[in-house]
């Protein structure tokens, strides 16, 4: 079956997942959301404990409510991101009738809109993290196709240059 896909062949959803594309995407959202909550609890509470201790003592309810909201919204972002990706990967494959990179590109483009669930400062943090990673991927791709000569630890150099701008 893998060779069939590599040759551009179509694979029905029944060979990929058991239920409808919608149900599978929703299950992906639920599992990702639950895992994301466990991931984001320390990610959002540790800075509160380290840098907002005084505010936590003065206004505990407001501070904890804000942290809980941030955890919920970050988990919504990640769950929605993966749900949209999974759903559109199936739907684009079915609508177009083939499996190729354009399905992946379309799904990646639209799942990026899940960023609306994140707060403005978190969006900026994500962008600052992803831009160097994207440029690193572009560098590695150019090395692979022969546009750029392979420099030892070149991707680290690209990442370092990007970080120096930040």
Helices and strands as residue ranges (DSSP letters): H 2-6, G 13-15, H 21-51, H 53-58, H 60-96, H 101-111, G 112-117, H 120-145, H 154-165
